[in-house]
Amino acid sequence: MVPWINIWRYLLMRRLFLVLAVMLSGCAGMGIGLEPPRVQVADIRVQEIKALESIFQIELRVLNPNDVAFEVSGLDCELEVNGKRFATGVSDVKTRIPAYGTTTIPVMVYSSVVDVVRGVLGLQGTEALNYKLKGRIRVKSDTFGATHIPFESEGELSMKGMGQAQ
């Protein structure tokens, strides 16, 4: 009776090992050759200024450089201006970005008065602001499932026209 138990245990362990090996190789193969979405600031607008907080709406341009579509289910970000933390925010916008496509995602970002003052000190006569945007975007695809992908971009925001009524 004991030899049958050992054979049964051996076969069971062999099957479990095979299933585990297939699962791990499948997970390792997902996402091969996929690039993260590219995210840039497309627009920034003042929404509200309070006694201790300022609220801005930024439009983020999200580009999908892959041959598969992404489902975006949210993102979080932090905006630095001239090397100083300026604002942070989140968005739960759900949208689909087609393969090799692009879309804009609105994000409300919040800044304390201290961060705003720190960000605008010494800007007199400046025509552009250097910004750095970093965060994580939650994407889902039939190819690789759901995951958070970090992003980071840098650029300049023109001061021309800021503060003027539209």
C-alpha positions in Angstrom: 0.0 0.0 0.0 2.8 2.4 0.7 4.3 2.3 -2.8 1.0 3.4 -4.4 0.9 6.4 -2.1 4.4 7.4 -3.1 3.6 7.0 -6.8 0.4 9.1 -6.4 2.3 11.8 -4.5 5.0 11.8 -7.2 2.5 12.2 -10.0 0.6 14.9 -8.1 3.9 16.9 -7.5 4.9 16.5 -11.1 1.6 17.9 -12.3 1.7 20.8 -9.8 5.3 21.6 -11.0 4.2 21.5 -14.6 1.2 23.8 -14.0 3.4 26.2 -12.0 6.0 26.3 -14.7 3.4 27.1 -17.4 1.9 29.8 -15.3 5.2 31.4 -14.5 6.4 31.3 -18.2 3.1 32.9 -19.2 3.5 35.8 -16.8 7.1 36.3 -17.8 6.1 36.5 -21.4 3.3 39.0 -21.0 4.3 42.6 -22.0 7.3 41.6 -24.0 8.0 44.4 -26.4 5.3 46.8 -25.0 6.3 50.3 -24.3 4.7 52.4 -21.5 2.3 55.1 -22.6 3.9 58.6 -23.0 2.3 61.3 -20.9 2.8 65.1 -21.4 1.1 68.3 -20.1 -1.2 69.6 -22.9 -2.9 72.4 -20.9 -3.1 73.9 -17.4 -5.9 76.2 -16.1 -6.6 77.7 -12.7 -9.9 76.3 -11.4 -10.2 77.9 -8.0 -8.0 79.8 -5.5 -8.9 79.5 -1.8 -7.2 80.9 1.3 -4.9 77.9 1.8 -5.2 75.9 -1.5 -5.2 76.4 -5.2 -6.9 74.0 -7.6 -5.8 73.6 -11.2 -7.1 71.4 -14.0 -4.4 70.0 -16.2 -5.0 68.1 -19.4 -2.5 65.3 -19.9 -1.8 64.0 -23.5 -1.5 60.2 -23.3 0.1 58.5 -26.3 0.0 54.7 -26.8 3.1 53.7 -28.9 2.0 50.0 -29.0 0.0 47.9 -31.5 -2.5 46.9 -28.8 -5.2 49.2 -27.2 -5.1 50.2 -23.5 -8.0 50.7 -21.2 -7.0 53.5 -18.8 -8.8 53.3 -15.4 -7.0 56.1 -13.5 -3.8 57.9 -12.8 -2.0 59.8 -10.1 0.6 62.5 -10.7 2.9 65.1 -9.2 3.8 68.3 -10.9 7.1 70.2 -10.2 7.7 73.7 -11.5 11.2 75.1 -11.8 12.5 72.1 -9.7 10.0 72.6 -6.8 6.9 70.6 -5.9 3.9 72.5 -7.2 0.8 70.3 -7.2 -0.4 66.7 -6.9 -3.6 65.0 -8.1 -5.5 62.0 -9.2 -8.1 61.1 -11.8 -10.4 58.1 -12.1 -11.3 58.8 -15.8 -11.9 55.6 -17.7 -11.0 55.8 -21.4 -9.7 53.6 -24.2 -6.6 54.5 -26.1 -6.4 52.7 -29.4 -3.2 51.1 -30.7 -0.9 53.9 -31.9 -3.5 56.4 -30.7 -3.8 59.3 -28.3 -6.2 61.0 -26.0 -6.3 63.7 -23.3 -7.2 63.0 -19.7 -8.3 65.8 -17.4 -6.7 65.8 -13.9 -7.6 68.1 -11.0 -4.3 68.9 -9.1 -4.2 70.6 -5.8 -1.5 72.9 -4.5 -1.0 74.6 -1.1 -0.5 78.3 -1.0 3.1 77.7 0.2 3.8 75.5 -2.9 2.3 78.1 -5.2 4.3 81.0 -3.7 7.5 78.8 -3.8 6.8 78.0 -7.4 6.3 81.5 -8.6 9.1 83.3 -6.6 11.6 84.9 -9.0 9.4 84.5 -12.1 9.2 88.2 -12.9 10.3 88.6 -16.6 10.3 84.8 -17.2 8.7 83.8 -20.4 8.5 80.0 -19.7 8.3 77.6 -16.8 10.2 74.4 -16.7 8.0 71.5 -15.4 8.5 67.9 -14.5 5.5 65.6 -14.4 5.7 62.2 -12.8 3.2 59.6 -11.7 1.5 56.3 -12.4 -1.1 55.4 -14.9 -3.3 52.3 -14.4 -3.8 50.5 -17.7 -5.5 47.3 -18.7 -5.1 45.3 -21.9 -6.2 41.9 -23.1 -2.6 41.2 -23.7 -1.1 41.9 -20.3 -3.9 42.4 -17.8 -4.1 45.4 -15.4 -1.0 47.2 -14.1 0.3 50.5 -12.9 2.9 52.0 -15.2 5.1 54.8 -14.0 5.6 57.8 -16.3 7.8 60.9 -16.2 8.1 63.8 -18.6 9.7 67.3 -18.7 9.0 70.4 -20.7 8.3 74.1 -20.7 5.0 75.9 -20.2 4.7 79.3 -21.9 3.8 82.3 -19.7 2.4 84.1 -22.7 -1.3 84.4 -22.4 -1.5 83.1 -18.9 -3.7 85.1 -16.7 -5.6 86.6 -19.6 -9.3 86.2 -19.9 -10.4 83.8 -22.7 
